[in-house]
Amino acid sequence: MSKSKTVITEEKTRRFSVRFLISLLLIVGGIAWLAYYYIGPRGNPLAFPPVEGSPTAIADLARWNYVIGFGAMMLGLMISAHPSTPLGRGRGVVVGMLGCFLIGLIWICTFYVFSDDLSRLWILNDLGQWNLVVGIAFMAVGFSFATKWE
């Protein structure tokens, strides 16, 4: 018997709820924002002289683009940790929890192993020490899945 009294049985049996579609949209949107910023508006700060990116409205946000992208991705993952979504019930909770823990651990370990020369690693090279925050944020989202484990 489920501990959650707020989610009705019909919501738990549906494959794609509105909450799940919103979480997928946020996750995919966050990844797309990061990829778009890194490829286009970021430009090439390593070139001499540095190449400015366009559109300038997005390029001027600089590191805030990473906050937007990772924030949307983390919010989408946290929204998906609800019993009305496939990741929020049954084995999905374990998959989401362990997946977020492992991604966070791999992110931090990759940063530490390659910290002397991050120039070849996409996204990690721009974040510097903020890579630790990203790894810990993935682990924090894993804990949001852990609270839903029944």
N, C-alpha and C positions, 0 to 999 in steps of 0.2 A: 504494500500500500504506500502510496506517495505521501511524503510529509507536506507537500505544497497543497494548500487548500484554495489558492487563488487561481490555479490553472485547471480548467475543466478537462475532462477526459478527451473530448473532441479535439481540443487544441493540441494535446499530447500525441494524438495519432496522426495528425496531418503532417505531411512531409515538408511542405513549404508554407510556413506561416508568414504573415506580414513582417513580423520581427526578424525572421530569418532572412528574408529578402532585403530588408534594410541593412542588416549586418553584413550581408554579402556585398551590397552596394558600397558601404563604407570601407570595407576591407579592400575591394578592388579599386575604389576611388583613391584611397590612400596610396596604394602601390603605384597606380597610374600617375598620381601627382608627383611622387618621388622620381619616377622614371622620366616624366616630362621635364621636370625642373633640372634634373641632372644632365639630360641630353641637350636641352634647348636653352632656356633662360639663364642657366648658370654660366654659360660661356666657358672660357678656358683660363682659369686664374694661374695656371702653371706656364702658359706661353709667355714669351717676352716680345713685346709688351703684352700684358694681360688682355685677352679678348673679352669684350663686354657681350653679354647675352641680350636677347630680345624675346619677348616684349619686356620693356624696362619696368613695367608695373610689377611683374612677377620677379624679375631679377633684383629689384630694389628690396624685396623682402629678405633676401640673402638666406641666412640660416633659419628664419621663421618658416621657410618652405618645408624644412625637415620637421618642424613642430606640427605643421598642418598635415603632412603626409603620414608621419608616424602616429600622430594623434588620432586621425581618422581610422587608421588601421587598428590601433589599440581599442578605440571606442567600439568599432565593429566587432572585434573579438569579445569584448566585455558584454555587448548586447546579445551575442550569440550564446552566452552562458546562461541560458534561461530554459526551463523545462519545455517551452513551446517550440524550441528549435532542435534540430537533430544533434547539434553539439552540446545541448544542455540536458540531455537525458541519456540514461543507459551508458553504453560504452563510449558514446560521443564525449561525455564529460572527461573520461580518462584520456581519450585521444587529445582533446583540447588542452587539458592540464599538462600532460607529459610533453605534448608538442610545443607549448609555450615555454615550459621549463627548459627543454632541450635547445630551442632556438635562442633563448636568452643566454644559456651556458655557452653554446657554440659562438654566439656573437662576441661575448666577452673574451673567450679563449682565443678566437681569431684576432681580436684587437691586441691582446697581450703578446701573441706569438709574432705578429707582423708589425708591432708598434714602432720599431726602428725605421721601417720604410713602408708606409701605407699608400704610397703613390700608385700602386697597381690595383688596389682594392677599391672598387666603386663604392661610393657613399661613405665608407669608413674613412677614406682619405680626407673628406671635408669636415667630419665631425670631431676628430681629435679625441680628447678626453670625454666628450659627450657620448662616445660609444658605450661607455659604462652605464650611462643613464638609459640608453636604448635597451641594452641587455637586461638591466634590472626591471625596466618597464615590461618587457616580455614576461619575466618571472612574476611580476605583480599581477599581470593578466592571468597567468597560470593559477595564482592563488584565488582569483575570482572564480575560476572553474572548480577549484578544490572545495570552495564553500557550497557548491551545488551537488557535490558527490553524495549520493544516498546509499 
